[in-house]
Structures are given as structure tokens and as C-alpha cells.
Amino acid sequence: MKLAGEAILPSYQILGFLGLFMALFAGLGAVVTKQTALLRPQNPRAQFIRACLSMGSNFLNVIALQHLPLTLFYVTVFTAPMFIALLAAFFLREHLTLPKIIAIIVGFAGVVIAVNPFGTNGGDWIGFVAATGSTICYASSSVWLRRMTQSESILSIAFFTACVEIVTGFGCMLLFHAAPVSTMLLLTLASMGFFCLTGNMLNFW
């Protein structure tokens, strides 16, 4: 995703290709394993909400990676466990013990020290805002996913999300503009889709 952003592709175009290759690989996997029936969502409304959160996270990731060094980007998104713990306590009624609360506070302090927002660190405020927004979307998606995995298959969640990203990304390309894509860049985008799909499915499991 970082390499695609450095190729000056619009964020929505990267999102569209991400969804395209994720859908292709998910569909191919379903065909090979003869599980195409698992691609169909059981609860389209819940799937759509989760897909929008995931898409928002991916879209903001693209923006953040265009404005932050990779190391700073990951330092910032490592606040995700803290957001997930807080959202789980609020929405899933999971109990936050004192050690967990202390861990959240210390973890956040560590991220602030590492990011060093008051010093010169090579990033800009657009990147940090995008990375933080992405983390919040990811945390919300993870909490929402906790409820969905009881009724939805892993393939269905991945495939549905990819389809929403295709419609949004390529829809924006029709409304605005699309940058040319070389063969090497297309391979980079395909790799991005493959690794993103693999990571998402392992996360769902």
C-alpha cells in the first residue's frame, strides 16, 4: 500500500484495486475449495456496516501512508488495542479491571512518546489524523465483527467488504480521474490485495 501510494495513485483508485483483488482471491479460494455458497451474506445490513468501517480504515490507511514514514504509521496504529478495549467495555459490556486500565494509559503514553507530536519526526498532521481515524474505524469494525462471526462465514465477510470497496473505489474513478497503472504496479496492487485478504481472514479466525 505504501508503494502504491508513492506511485501517485489516487487513494480511491488504490481502494478500488484493493477490493478487486481481494474479491478475486476470495472468489478463487471459494471455487477451489468448493465453498462458493459461503460467499453469500446472511445479514447484509450488518455486513454493510462492517464493510463501511473496514473501507474507511483502508481508505484512511492509504492517506496516512502517503503522509507518514512507515515506522511512524505503525506506531500510531498500535493504539488500536486501546481503542478496542474501551469500545468492548462500552458496547460489549466487557469488564475493564484496574490492571487493564493502567495498561491502556501506559500504552497510550508510550505511543505519544514514540510519535513525539511536538518534535520533528518526518510526518505531518494529515498523516496522524488519518492514521488515528483509521485506527478508530478498525477498532469499531473489530467490535462489530465480534457479533457477526456467529452468523456470517469468514469468506462472506471478506468478499462482501471487497465488493463494497470495488463499488466505492471504481465509482470515484468514474466521477473524478484514474491514473495509469503499469504492469509492475498492477502486481504490487495484486500483492497488496492478497496479503490484505490473508491478514483479514486470519484476524476473523
C-alpha positions in Angstrom: 0.0 0.0 0.0 2.9 2.3 0.8 4.5 1.6 -2.6 1.1 2.1 -4.4 0.8 5.5 -2.7 4.3 6.5 -3.7 3.3 5.8 -7.3 0.9 8.8 -7.0 -2.2 6.8 -7.4 -5.4 8.5 -6.0 -6.5 7.0 -2.7 -9.8 5.9 -4.1 -8.1 4.1 -7.0 -5.9 2.1 -4.6 -9.1 1.3 -2.6 -10.8 0.1 -5.8 -7.9 -2.2 -6.8 -7.6 -3.5 -3.2 -11.3 -4.5 -3.3 -10.9 -6.0 -6.8 -8.0 -8.3 -5.9 -9.4 -9.2 -2.5 -12.7 -10.3 -4.2 -10.8 -12.2 -6.9 -8.7 -14.1 -4.5 -11.6 -14.8 -2.1 -13.8 -16.0 -5.0 -10.9 -18.1 -6.4 -10.4 -19.7 -2.9 -14.2 -20.4 -2.6 -14.2 -22.1 -6.1 -11.1 -24.2 -5.4 -12.4 -25.4 -2.0 -16.0 -25.8 -3.4 -17.4 -23.4 -0.9 -19.0 -20.8 -3.1 -22.2 -20.9 -1.0 -20.2 -19.4 1.9 -19.8 -16.1 -0.1 -23.4 -15.2 0.3 -24.1 -12.9 3.4 -26.7 -14.0 5.9 -27.2 -10.5 7.3 -26.5 -7.9 4.5 -27.2 -4.9 6.7 -24.7 -5.9 9.4 -22.3 -6.8 6.7 -22.7 -3.4 5.0 -22.0 -1.6 8.3 -18.9 -3.6 9.0 -17.7 -3.2 5.3 -18.1 0.6 5.6 -16.0 0.6 8.8 -13.3 -1.6 7.1 -13.4 0.5 4.0 -13.0 3.7 6.0 -10.0 2.2 7.8 -8.3 1.1 4.5 -9.0 4.4 2.8 -7.5 6.4 5.7 -4.6 3.9 5.8 -3.8 4.9 2.2 -3.9 8.6 3.0 -1.8 8.1 6.2 0.9 6.1 4.4 1.2 8.9 1.8 2.0 11.4 4.6 3.9 9.3 7.2 7.0 7.2 7.3 6.1 3.5 7.7 7.5 3.3 11.2 5.5 6.3 12.4 2.4 5.0 10.8 2.6 1.7 12.7 3.5 3.4 16.0 0.3 5.4 15.6 -2.0 2.5 14.6 -0.7 0.4 17.5 -3.2 2.4 19.6 -5.8 0.0 18.2 -5.7 -2.4 21.2 -6.5 0.5 23.5 -9.5 1.7 21.4 -10.7 -1.9 21.1 -10.6 -2.4 24.9 -12.5 0.8 25.5 -15.2 0.1 22.9 -15.6 -3.5 24.0 -16.2 -2.3 27.6 -18.8 0.2 26.4 -20.6 -1.9 23.7 -20.0 -5.5 24.7 -20.0 -4.8 28.5 -16.6 -6.5 28.9 -15.3 -5.6 32.3 -12.2 -3.4 32.5 -10.1 -4.3 35.5 -7.7 -1.8 37.1 -4.6 -3.6 35.6 -6.2 -3.3 32.1 -7.0 0.4 32.7 -3.4 1.0 33.8 -2.1 -0.9 30.7 -4.3 1.3 28.4 -3.0 4.5 29.9 0.6 3.4 29.9 0.3 2.1 26.3 -1.2 5.4 25.1 1.6 7.3 26.9 4.2 5.1 25.1 2.6 5.9 21.7 2.7 9.6 22.5 6.4 9.4 23.4 7.2 7.4 20.3 5.3 9.6 18.0 6.7 12.8 19.7 4.0 15.1 18.3 5.9 18.2 19.5 9.1 17.3 17.7 10.4 16.9 14.2 9.5 13.3 13.2 9.1 13.3 9.5 5.3 13.2 9.4 2.5 15.8 9.1 -0.8 16.3 10.8 -2.8 14.9 7.9 -1.0 11.6 8.2 -1.5 11.4 12.0 -5.2 12.4 11.8 -5.7 9.8 9.0 -3.9 7.1 10.9 -5.9 7.8 14.1 -9.2 7.8 12.2 -8.2 4.5 10.6 -7.4 3.0 14.0 -10.8 4.1 15.3 -12.6 2.6 12.3 -10.6 -0.6 12.7 -11.4 -0.9 16.4 -15.1 -0.3 15.7 -15.0 -2.9 13.0 -13.4 -5.4 15.3 -16.0 -4.9 18.0 -18.8 -5.1 15.4 -17.2 -8.3 13.9 -17.4 -10.0 17.3 -21.2 -10.1 16.9 -21.1 -11.1 13.2 -18.9 -14.1 13.4 -21.7 -16.1 15.0 -23.8 -16.0 11.8 -21.5 -15.0 8.9 -18.8 -17.0 7.3 -15.2 -15.7 7.1 -15.3 -15.9 3.3 -18.6 -13.9 3.2 -17.3 -11.1 5.4 -14.1 -10.8 3.3 -15.9 -11.0 0.0 -18.7 -8.6 0.9 -16.2 -6.0 2.2 -14.2 -6.3 -1.0 -17.3 -5.7 -3.2 -18.2 -2.5 -1.3 -14.6 -1.3 -1.8 -14.8 -2.1 -5.5 -18.0 -0.1 -6.0 -16.8 2.9 -3.9 -13.2 3.0 -5.4 -14.1 2.5 -9.0 -17.2 4.7 -8.7 -14.9 7.5 -7.6 -12.6 6.8 -10.5 -15.6 7.3 -12.8 -16.5 10.6 -11.1 -13.0 12.0 -10.9 -10.0 10.6 -12.7 -7.8 7.5 -12.8 -4.1 7.4 -13.0 -2.3 5.0 -15.4 -1.2 1.7 -13.9 1.9 -0.1 -15.1 2.4 -3.9 -15.1 4.7 -3.7 -12.1 2.3 -1.5 -10.2 -0.5 -3.9 -11.0 1.5 -6.7 -9.5 2.1 -4.6 -6.4 -1.7 -3.9 -6.1 -2.4 -7.6 -6.5 0.1 -8.5 -3.8 -1.5 -5.8 -1.6 -4.9 -7.4 -2.1 -3.6 -10.9 -1.4 -1.9 -10.0 1.8 -4.8 -7.8 3.0 -7.2 -10.7 2.4 -5.0 -13.2 4.1 -4.5 -10.9 7.1 -8.2 -10.2 7.4 -9.2 -13.8 7.3 -6.6 -14.7 10.0 -8.0 -11.8 12.0 -11.6 -13.1 11.6 -10.5 -16.6 12.8 
